[in-house]
Amino acid sequence: MFPVNISNATLGMISDLDLISHSWSTLYVLVVRVYLTQGSCVLGMVTSVMCTATFLRQGITDTVNVGLLGLALSDLFSLVTLSWLNVCYEPSFDSLDLPFIPLDVAYLTAGWPHVFFTRITTWITVYITLERCFCIAAPMKVKAVFTPRRTVMYIVGVYLVMLASVFPIYFTARFANKFVSQKNITLLGIVFISDRNDIETVSFHINNILPLTAFILIMVGTAILTRKLQQISKWRLKTVALNKSEEMLSRDTKIVKMIVSISTIFILCYLPGTLVFIWMMIDPELRIDGQHSHLFEAAFATLFLLEALNSSVSIFVYLGTSTKFRQTFWVSFSCKLEV
């Protein structure tokens, strides 16, 4: 049995040393999480299911479809866990006669599972970007290097690595009964082992290195892809018939727009989260039970909203840039619209 530091206070305990006030933090988190983020989650879950159904209808014999299917599923699961986290933050839910402390339970059942799935989304995005980059750079070799089977193996490998990266968090935390003085009752919450700081420091380093590496790969891959497509388009304009070159140029432009759009939206939505994790590594008090707990909650409310938006808008990128996806989508959902 590991030694634990059991506190009677909940994870949302107020600290006089916090950088922002409790009242401001409570109002901000309520508006952002319960209303804005939850609405985005509902939209995102619907669109993720639609994307999943569309990619399944197209078939999983194509490497790109397998990767995009994996991305849609990781988006879906990240939104489900985020939606549960938002429920736990809702005041009306906390006011119910519950046998557990919502914020404590959410820490292990929603917060870190959400991080787990967003990390998977990150590395699947890396794979998709690099695969398209390789397809343009070496089109004759891409099918030999990137196969549907290898893509599935890569996604499974990503799940295993990400699972290992969050395991230390669950190693340091335990579900246990805690006395809540505000309610004068004992409820199920979480406690931490005594050497939590040392173990979590390693985990935070891992959870910073992984997304930072992914961001670099995505940005570099997108830049190479864009440049290569521009070169190929210019070359085709000079070497093939005009009508064919225009068709190829249009197709190449659509690929560029899709990759650049997905990558740009992803970077804008996830980069702030990486910066916050770095801050947490530098400042151990920026935690849900630290001296800056209110700042922590406000920051993550913003980050979760950005992540929900990222997962919600992917379908519009696909509809706007991929004719094949658009046609299959309308057929799948019986939309009698001209494509």
N, C-alpha and C positions, 0 to 999 in steps of 0.2 A: 504494500500500500504506500502510495506516495504522499509526502507531507503536503498539506494544502493550507492556504491562508483563507480561512472562512470569515467573511464579513457579513454583518447583519444588514448592510446597506445593499440596495440594488445597483445594477450597472449604471443607472441613470442618476446616481447620487450627485448632488450639487456641490461644487467646490468654490470657495471664495477666491481661489487663484485663477479661475477660468478667465479667458480673454474676452469673452462676450457674456452678456447677461442671460440668466435662465429664461426670463420672459421673452426676450427677443428670439432666442434659439427655439423656444417652444412654438412660437407663432410661425417662424420661418419654416421649421420642419413640418409643422401641421399643413401649411399651405402647399409646400413643394411635394412632400411625400404622399400625403393622403389624397390630394386632389390632382396635381399636375402629373406626378410620376405614376400614380395608379391608373390614371386615364391613359397615359402612354403605354403602360403595361398591357392593359386590356386590348388596345389597338395592336400592339406588337404581337401579342399571343395569337390574335386572329390572323394577322398577316403572315406570321411564321408558320401557322398551320396551312395556310393557303400556299405558301412557298414550298413546304414539304410535300403537299399533295401534287403540286405541279411538277416538281423534280422527279417524284416517283412515277408519275404518268409518262414523263419523258424517257424514263429508264435509267438504270444505274450501270449501264455498260460504257458510259462516257466518263472519262476522268473528271472533267469539269463539273458535270452533274453530281458526281459522288461528293466532290469537295463542297459544292454549294448546298447539297442536301445536309451534309454534316454541319455546315455553318447555320443553316436554318434550324436544325435541331438544338444546337448549343444555344442559339438565341432564344428559342422557345423555353428551354429549361432555365436559362438565366432570368427570363421574365417571370416564370412561375415562382421561383424562389424570391425574386424581388417583390412580387405582388404579396406574398405571404409576409415578407418583412414590413411592407407598408401597412398591412392589416394589424400587425403587432404594435405599430406606432399610433394607431388610431385611438383617440381618447375614449370613444364609446366602447371599444373592444376591451380596453384596460379596465373600464368601470364594471365590466361583467364579473360575476362571481366565479372567477377562474381558479383552478388549483395550481397555477404556475405564474411566474413573473414574465409577462410577455417579452420584455426587452432582453431578459436573460436567455430565454428559450430561443428567441429569434437570432441571437448571436451565433449559435451553433447550428440551428436548423434552417436559417435563411441567409444570414449575412455572409458567412464563409462559403456555403454552397454556391451563393451567387458569384462570389469571387472566383470559385473553382470553374464555373461554366464560362465566365467572361474571359478567363485565361485560355480556355479551349477555343473560344471564338477568335481570340487574338492569333493563336498559332495556326488555326485553319485559314485565316486570312493571309498569313504569311505564305502558306503552301499554295493557295490559289494565285496569289500575286506572282510568286516565283515560277509557278507552272506556266502561266501565260507569258511571262518574260522569256522562259526557255523555249516556248512554242514559237515565238517570233524570231529568236536568235538562232535556233537550230530546229526548224520545222520537220526535217527528215528523221530526227532522233527522238522527238518528244514522246511519241507513242511507245517507244521501247523503254524509255526511262520512267515516264509517268503512266502507270497502268492503273485501272480501277482497283485491282487487288492491292497494289502497293499504296494506293491512296487510303484504302480502308485500314491497312496495317499502320499507316502513319497516324490516322485519326485515333485508332486504339492506343498507339504508343503515346500520343498526346494526353489522352485521358489518364493513363497510368502515371506519367510524369507529373501532371498537375495534381493528381491524387496524392502523390508523395510530397509535393510542395506544401500542401495544406495540412498534412498529417500532424506536424508538430503543434499546430494550433489546437487540435483535438486531444493531443497528448497532454497539453498543459491545463485543459479545462475538464471539469466534471459536473454532471448534474447532481444536485444535492438539495435537501430541504434547508431553507434559510428563513430566519425570523425577520419579517418586515415590520419595522417599528411604526411606519406611517399607517398601516392597517391593523397592527397588533395581531398578526396571524403568521403562521408558518406556511410558506409556499415553496414550490419547486423552483429552484434557480440554478445558477452555476457557481462553482468555486474554482480557484486556480491553485496549482501546485506552487510550492515555495520558490523553486528555481525557474519560474515562468519567464522572467526577463531574459535569462541567458538563452533559453531555447527559442523564444520568439524572436530574438535578435537574428538568429540564423535563418529563421523562416522569413522574416522581413527582407533580409538580404536576397534570398532566393526569389521572393515575390517581386523584388525590384529588378533583379538581373534579367529574369525571364521576359517581362513586358518591354523593358528597355531594348533588349536584343531584338525582340519582335518588331518594335517600332522602326529600328534602324534598317532591318531587312525589308520591311514594307516600303519605306521611303526610297531606299536604294533600288529595289526591284521595280517600283513604279517609275522612277526616273529613267532607268535603263530601258524599260518597256516603251515609254513614251518616245524617247529618242530613237530607238530602233524602228519603231513604226513610222516615224517621220522620214527616216532614211529609206525604208522600203517603199513607202508611198511615192516618194520622189523618183525612185528608180523605176517603179512600175509605170509611172507616167511617161517615161522616156522609152520604154522597151516594149510595151504592149499596145494593142489597139485602144483608141480613145474611149470607146464605150465600155470596154472591159476594165480599163484602168479606173474609170470613174466609179464603177461598181465595187472594185476592190478597195478603192480609197474610202468609199462610204462605209464599207464593212470594217476596215481598219480603224476608222475614226470612231465607230460605235464601240469597238473593243477598248480603245483608249479612254473614251468617255466613261464606260462602265468601270474599268479598273481604277481610273483616277478618282471617279466619284466615290466608289466604295472605300478606297484607301483614304481619301481626304476626310470623308465623314467619320471614318473610324478613328483617324489620328486626332481630329478635333474633339471627339467625344471621350476618348480614352487617355489622352496625354495628361489632362488634369489629374486623373486618378493616379497615374504613375508618380506625379510630382507630390501628391499627398502621401503616398506610401513612403517616398523618400523622406519627407518631413517626419513621418512617424518613426522612421529609423533613427533620425537625428534627435528628435524630441520624444523620449519615452512617456511623457505625460499627455501626449496627444493620442489618447485612447478612450474607449467608451467608459472606462472606470478611472481615468486619469484626472489630473487637475484641469485639463483643457477639454473635459468631456463635452461641454456644450459646443465648443468650436468643432470638435470631432463630428458631432451629430449634424451640425449645419453644413460642414464640408461634404460629408457623405450623402446628405440629402441632395445636394447639387450634383454630385458625381453620379448618383443613381438615376437622376433625371436624364442626364446626358447619355448614360448607357441604355436607358429605355428608349430614348429617341433614336439612337443608332440602330437598335434592333427593329424598330418600327418602320423605318424609312427604306430599308433594303428592297422591299418589294417594288417600290416606286422607281428605284434605279433599274431593276430588272425589266419592268414594264416599259420604261422609257428608252432602253438601249438594246434590248434583245428581242428581235422579231420572233424567234422560236419560242421563247418563254411566253411572250405575249399571246401568241396563237394558242399554245397549250393551255395557258391560264384561262382564256375565254372559253375554250372547249370544255375544260374541267368543271367550270362553274356555270356552264350554260348561259354565258353572256352573248347575246345576239348583237355583237358590235362588230363593225368593220375594222379589220386589223391591217 
